[in-house]
Amino acid sequence: MRVARWVRQAARVVEELAAAYDGSVRRRPVERRTDFSRCEHPVLILHGFFSSRRTCAVLERRLRRDGMGVFTLDLGGLGGTLNTRGIDDVADLVRAKIERLYARHPGLGPLTIVGHSKGGLIAAYYVKKLGGWRRTRAVVTLGTPHHGTPVALLGLPVGFLARSLWQLFPGSVFLRRLHDGPWPGQVRLVSIWSRDDGASPYPSAVIETHGLPHLANVEVQAHHAAFLTSKRVYQVLLHEVLAAAEAAPARRGPLTAMEGGRVASASAKVDAPARSRPGGAAGTDAA
C-alpha cells in the first residue's frame, strides 16, 4: 500500500514538473480574504517541498472558519510556485514579505506560523536565525523533519534543481547550523508528528524539549499528506493555535536592519520586553 502511494505521489510530481516546463502552469490570482487592518490573530501557513500554496486550501479554510486571519505565500521554485529552493533562501524571502506586510499594517498582531514538512524548517530558520522571533508568538510544525529525513536520498539525483534536498538530509550543514544555539524562549514551538509518516520517519520530526514548557511534541495518526486534511490532526493544531493566541508576546520593533539573513546594523531595537515564559531563557537545540 505504501509503495503504491509513493508511485501515485511520484506520478503527480512528474505531471507538475512537465506542466511547469511546458508553461501550462499559470499562477492563479490570489483571492485576499484576510483584512489585515483588523487582524489580531494572523496565522501564516507555509507549505512543504515540491508543493504550492494551494495544497493548504483545506487547512486555510478551516482556520478561517474558526476565526483566524489566515494567509499563505508564494515561496518560488520550479514553475514559479513549487517549493524547491534552499530553505535558508526561502526563509529570507518569507522575512522580507512579512516585513512588507507589517510596514503596511503596523497594528497587525504577532504571528502564529504553521509549517507543513519543509515549511516547518523554513519557519524555524526564520524565527531562530533571521530575527523572526520579534514577529512570532508560536510555530506549529506538521510532519516536519527537524532532524532531517533519509527520504531526501531518493531525490538527490535532481538535487541540482532543488538545493533543499541536500539540506533535508540528516546531519547536513544546514541542519547543524539551524540547531546551533538556543530556540528563542519567547516563541512556543510545537511539533505535531506521526509514526505513520513515511516522508518524516520516526523520530525525525520529534524535537528535543529538555522539559521546557515552550517546547512540545504531539503525536497523532496520519500519513504525510493527511496532516493538511485530517480532522483529528486539525483539532490538535487548532488547540495549539488557540493556546498561542491566549499568550501572545509584546509587539516588537521592525526587522528593517535584517538583510539577506544577516544583521546589517544595530538599528533594530525591541520596543518592549517580551512577556517572560517559564524556562524561556534556557537553551535547547530543538530547531
N, C-alpha and C positions, 0 to 999 in steps of 0.2 A: 504493500500500500504506500509506504513512504517513498519507494523508488518511483512508483507511478506518479506520485505528487510532484517529485522533483522533475520528472520528464515534462509534466504539464507546465510547471513553472518555467523550465528552460525554453519550452516552445513559445511561451508568452514573451520571454526576454528577446528571443531571436526575432519574433514578429515586430516588437517595438524597435529593435535595432534597425531592421530593414526599413521600417517606416521612417525612422529618423534620417537614414541616409538618402532615401529617395524623395525626401521632402514632404511626405504625406502627413507628418505630424505637424499640426498647427497649434500654436498657443491659443487657447480659448480665452476670451475676455474674462477677467476675474470679477465676479459679482461681489461688491463690497457690502457686507451685511452688518458690520460692526460699526457703531457710532463711537469713534474713539474720543470725541469731545465729551462724552458722558460714559466713561467706561472705568469702573473702579476695579474690576477683576479681569484683566486681559489674560488670555491663555493663547500661547503660541504653540502650534503643532509643527514639529519638524519630521519629515518623512525619511524613510530609510534608503539604503543603497539600491540603485537601479530602479527607482520608482519616482513618481511625481506627486505633486500635492493632491491630485485627485484621488489617490489611494486612501486619503484621510477623510473622505467625504462623509462616511457614516459616523465616524468619531466626532467630526466637526459638528454635524447636525445634532447629535445627542448632547454635546456640551452646550451648544447654543440653546437647545430646548430647556436645559437646566439652568439657564441664566448667566452663562459665561460669555464674555466678549471674545470670541474665538477668531483667530486669523492664521493663515499659513503663508509661506513664502516660496517663490521660485528659487531653487538652490542651484540652478545651472547644471551643466554637464552635457552629455551626449544629447543631441537633438534640441539643446537649449533648455530641457526640462528634467532629464533623467539625472539622478543624484550620483555622479561618478567622480567628481573632483576630490582632491585631497581634503581630509577632514578639517585640518587647520585653515586651509584656504576658504572653505565654506563657512567655517565659524567666523572668520573675519568679515565675510560678506554679510552674514547674519548680524554681526555687531554694527556694521555700517547702516544696514536697513533699520535696525531698531533705533539707532541714534537719530536717524531722519524722522522716524515716527514720533519720538519723544520731542524733537525740536518743533514739530507741527502741533503736537498735543502735549504741552508741558504738564497738564493736570492728570495725565494718564497714570493709573495706579501701577504698582510693581507687578512684574510678570510672573506667571507660572508657565514653565516650559515643559511640554510633553514631547518626548522624543521616542520614535519607534526605531529600533535596531540602530543603524549608523546614526540616525538623528539624535539619539541619546548621547553619543560620543561628541557630536557637534555641539550640543547644549553644554556638556561637561567642559569642553575646551573653552567655549565662550565664557562660561561663568568663572572657571578657575584660572585661565591663562590670559584672557583678554579683558578682565575687569568687569565682566557681566554680572558679578555679584552685586554691583551697585544698582542694577535694574531688576534683579530677580529675587523672588522670595522662595521659590521651590522649583526643583527639577524632578520630574517623574519619568522614568525610562521604561519602555516596554520591549522586552526581549533584546536588550542592548548588550553586546558582548564587551563588557567593561574590561575584561582581561584578554580580549581578542578571541577569534574563533578559527579553529583549524579548517573550517569550511572554506575560508578565503583561499586556501590552496587550489581549490577547483577552478578559480578564476585567474590565477597568476599568469597563464599564457597570454591573457589580454590585459595584463597589468599596465602596459604602456598606454592603454586607453583609459584606465581607471586607477590612478595612483593610490586611492584609498584602500584598494585590495592589499597592498603591501603594508599599509598602516594597521589593517584589521588582523594581521597575523599575530598570534601570541608572542610576546617578547619583542615586538617591533620597536624601533627607535621612537616612533611617535607615542606608543603606549607608555614607554618608560618616561618620556618627557611629561606626558599627561599625569602620570601617577606621582611625579616628583613634587613633594610639598603637600601641606595640608589642604583638605577641602574647606572652603570658606564656611566658618561656623554660623554665619548669618543666613545661609541658604539650606533649606531642607533638601536632601537627596534620597529618593526612594526608587529602588529597582524592583519592578514587577517582572517576575521570571517564571519559567515553566520547565519541568523535566521533559516535556513533550516537544520542546523547541529544537528542531533539527538544525536551524541556522546558528543558534547560540547555545550549543550543547552545555549541559550542566558540567561544571559550575561557572562557566564563563560569564554569566550575567549576574552572579552573586557578588556584591560588593563587601569589602571589609568594613564593618561598622565599629569595631572596638568598643561596643557597648554605648556609643554616643547616641543621645536621643534624636539628633537631627539627621541621622543616617539610618536607613531601614531597608530590609528586603521583604518582599511579599510574594509568596509562591502561589501560582494559580495553575489551572489546567488549560493549556491552549497551545496549538502549534503556532509557528512564527507569524503567519498572516492573520490568524484569528485574534491576535492582540488588538487589532484595529476594528474588529467586528463583533467579538464575543460579548454578550450581555453581562455575563458573570465578571469578565475582566473589566468591563466598563464600570460596574458597580464599585469595584476596588479602586479604580482610577478616580472616579468621582469623589469617593471618600477622601482620598489624598488631596485632591484639588480643593475641596471644601475646607479641609483641615488647614491647608496652607493659607487660604483666604482669611481664616479667622485669626491668623497670627502674622499678618504682613509686616515686614520691617519698615523703618522710616524711609521716606523717599530720599534718594541720594542725588549727588551732583551729576552733571553731564560727563560723558566719556570723550569729549572732543579732543583730548590730548592723546588718544589712542590712534596710532597709525600703523596699519599693516601688522597688527598684533604686538606692537612694541610701544612702550611709553615714550612719546615724543618729548614731553616736558612734564614738569610737576604742577602744571596749572590746574589740573582737575582735582578738586577738593571735595571732601564729603560734607554735605550740607548739615547733616545731623548724625549723631552716633546711632549705630544700629541697635535695635532693641536686643538686649542680651538674651541668649538661649543657654540653658544648662549644658555645660560641656562644650560650648561653642568655640572655645579657644584652643581646645586640644587638637592635635594633629592626627591626620589619617591619610592613607594612600588609596582611599576609596576610588577616586577618579582623577 
